[in-house]
Amino acid sequence: MDLIIKEEAEMKEIKNIREIKSIKKLDTEYDLQKALLLDRKLRLMIKKDESLKPIRKKLRKLIKDYEDKHWSDSSKITDRQFLDAEKAEYDVNNEREFIRQRKDIILKKLKSLDMNQQELGQLLGHGKTYISELMNGVSKFSLKDLLIIHHVLKIDLEKLIPPFLQNETKENIKQSILKLNNPKLRNHRTIFS
């Protein structure tokens, strides 16, 4: 867990659930949807790991602050806000489903090798709690972890590495394609819509 924690991390860049302590606020509907999903996962995980309680408490405060600022006054809610919320919810649900399928594939492969999740953690150099966070999508696997799983468990990389980009990344790519003014790339900009 040798992560460099930014002073003001953003939800979309969280690699480890403990980085939530450094978040000052949620900025986007995507951040809100990710926070809501993590809150549900933490609610279940706290039963096994009480040390996650302060993280969930901080996360719930971030959610409340965002909702109070952006959703509490119904006269200020715009159609665009609803569209952004729907898109963010859709994106987060796709990510959640990918993580669930990846977990199922890994667990099935472990079972076929007479291994368990804790032994996978030992293989990757992670403790029991952290491997649980990784498997449940609360923290993110490193590329190194995914490559080890790919090579040792013989699972296709396409089933391990999420195929989607964050909204902010998509927007940056779209803007870069426009600036490059390359006619051969212009049609690719719709991929990032």
Secondary structure, DSSP 4 states (H G I P E B T S, - for coil): ------TT--GGG-SSGGGGGG-----SHHHHHHHHHHHHHHHHHTTT-GGGHHHHHHHHHHHHHHHHHHTS-GGG--HHHHHHHHHHHHHHHHHHHHHHHHHHHHHHHHHHTT--HHHHHHHHT--HHHHHHHHTTSSPPPHHHHHHHHHHH---GGGTS-----HHHHHHHHHHHHHHT-HHHHGGGGGG-
